[in-house]
Amino acid sequence: MVNKISYVNLIQQIKNEKKQVFRSLDKIFSSGQFILGDEVDKFEKKICKFLGVRNCVALNSGTDALVLGLYLLGIKKGDEVITPPNSFIASTAAIVHVGAVPIFADVKNDQNIDPYDIEKKITKKTKAIMPVHLSGRSCEMNEIKKISNKYKIPVIEDAAQAIGTKYRNKFVGTFGEIGCFSAHPLKNLNAIGDAGYLVTNNDKLAKRATILRNHGIQKRNKVLTFGYVSRMDNLQACVLNFRFNNLKNIIKKRRLNATLYFRHLKNLKNIQLLKERSHEFNTYHTFVILADERDKLKKYLEKKGILTAIHYPYLIFEQTAYKKRFKRISTNDLKVSKKINQRILTLPVNQFITARQIRKICNEIIKFYK
C-alpha cells in the first residue's frame, strides 16, 4: 500500500494542539458564554495589532465579511463591481447577494487581477473594485489604488487566503476601504469551523459592521437596523487566539516548503513556477504551478500516493449559478484567465509536509515528464 502524501493535514494539526486547545475550550464551556464574548474581543485586538489597523470586526465567515463589506460601501442593485473570474465562488456570490453585477477583469500570469484590465472595464455603473489575493500572493495594489483614486471608486480586498501577505512591506487587506479575511479550517490561520473577519481604518464603517453582524442590535433590546446573523462565536475565537500565536511559524514553514519546490523544479521546462517578486512577501496558502498535461500529471501523482488539487477547475462565468442569472459573456478579453485555468495545479505545501516528501513529489513530477 502506497503511503499517501496529504494535500492538507488538519488531523495532524489537532493532534499537536489537542491538550492546549481542549483546555482552552473547557473554559468556554464552563463560562456558558458562546455567542461573541471575551475571546472575540481578544481576537479582534490581536488582528488590529498584527495588521496595524484601527478596527477588526470578527464574523462567522469570510463570505459574510465580503457581503457586509459591500453593503457598508453602499453597493446596491444594478451597481457593478469589478473582480477576477478565477476566484472561489464566494467573491462573486457576495456581489450578487447585494444585488450588484460582477464584471470580470482578466488576470496576469500570476493568477491575480490585471490592473490594466480593471481600468478598461470601468463604466458609470462601477461602484467598487474587488481584487482577490489568490493563493497568498498579493495583487499589484499600488496600481489598483491609483485607479481607485483616479475614478473615486472604493476598493474592497478579498484577502481570504492571504493573512500575513505583504505588498511593498504593507499587509494586504489594509490598502482598501475594507479588507476581508477567512478563517476557514483550510486557511493558514484557521478555526475548527467557519469563521472570518473584516478590517478597516474607517471607524464609522466598523461601528456599523459591529451592529449589522448581530441582528442590527445596539443593546440587547434596541434594534437600530435590520441586520444579519454574522457574528463569530466565542469557541472559534478561542481556537483562533491559540493558533494566532503560531501563525508566523506556519507562514515561515510554508515559505520554506515553497523554496524547496523552486529549488527542485527550477530546471523543468514543462512547468511554470510562480516565483515571488522582490516587492512581495507571499504566505503560500496554496502552492500553484502551471503544468503541461495538467490532468494527466494529476492522475499520475495520485497513483503515486500524492494528493493534489485544482484551484479552481471552473472559471466563475462557467458555473451554472452564473449562467442561470447572467447573460453569457465573451471570453475574448479573459484570455489569460482561460489559458492558465487549463494548466493550474496545486501541490501540497502545508506546514506538516517534510522536505523528504517534497523531494519525492518533485522527483515524481520530473519522472512524469521524462
Secondary structure as UniProt FT lines:
FT   HELIX           10..31
FT   HELIX           38..51
FT   STRAND          55..59
FT   HELIX           62..72
FT   TURN            73..74
FT   TURN            77..78
FT   STRAND          80..83
FT   HELIX           89..97
FT   TURN            98..99
FT   STRAND          101..104
FT   TURN            109..110
FT   HELIX           115..120
FT   TURN            124..125
FT   STRAND          126..129
FT   HELIX           134..136
FT   HELIX           141..151
FT   STRAND          155..158
FT   TURN            160..161
FT   TURN            163..164
FT   STRAND          166..167
FT   TURN            168..169
FT   STRAND          170..171
FT   TURN            172..173
FT   STRAND          178..182
FT   TURN            185..186
FT   STRAND          196..200
FT   HELIX           203..212
FT   TURN            215..216
FT   STRAND          217..219
FT   TURN            220..221
FT   STRAND          222..223
FT   HELIX           234..244
FT   TURN            245..246
FT   HELIX           247..265
FT   TURN            266..267
FT   TURN            269..270
FT   STRAND          271..273
FT   TURN            278..279
FT   STRAND          280..281
FT   STRAND          287..291
FT   TURN            292..293
FT   HELIX           294..303
FT   TURN            304..305
FT   HELIX           316..318
FT   HELIX           320..325
FT   HELIX           332..334
FT   HELIX           335..341
FT   TURN            342..343
FT   STRAND          344..347
FT   TURN            351..352
FT   HELIX           355..369
//
